[in-house]
């Protein structure tokens, strides 16, 4: 697991907590912040997947 995947996982967890807290206390702003954090986490995961694919392609060319 590389840095992008770790960052994505952390952002998704933080977002889920914020979103849940926002729903619990009825604060739409906190709920939206949580959704944004979760989306950011997904973007980091995607970036990590792209980096993994690049590494795999480079490794395949070396063989």
BELGI-V862397 format. One record per backbone hydrogen bond with DSSP energy under -1.0 kcal/mol. NH is the residue of the N-H (numbers start at 1). CO is the residue of the C=O. If there is no record, write none. Layout:
nh->NH co->CO
nh->NH co->CO
//
This chain:
nh->6 co->2
nh->7 co->3
nh->8 co->4
nh->9 co->5
nh->10 co->6
nh->11 co->7
nh->12 co->8
nh->13 co->9
nh->14 co->10
nh->15 co->11
nh->16 co->12
nh->17 co->13
nh->18 co->14
nh->19 co->15
nh->20 co->16
nh->21 co->17
nh->22 co->18
nh->23 co->19
nh->24 co->20
nh->25 co->21
nh->27 co->22
nh->31 co->27
nh->32 co->28
nh->33 co->29
nh->34 co->30
nh->35 co->31
nh->36 co->32
nh->37 co->33
nh->38 co->34
nh->39 co->35
nh->40 co->36
nh->41 co->37
nh->42 co->38
nh->43 co->39
nh->44 co->40
nh->45 co->41
nh->46 co->42
nh->47 co->43
nh->48 co->44
nh->49 co->45
nh->50 co->46
nh->51 co->47
nh->52 co->48
nh->53 co->49
nh->54 co->50
nh->55 co->51
nh->56 co->52
nh->57 co->53
nh->58 co->54
nh->59 co->55
nh->60 co->56
nh->61 co->57
nh->62 co->58
//
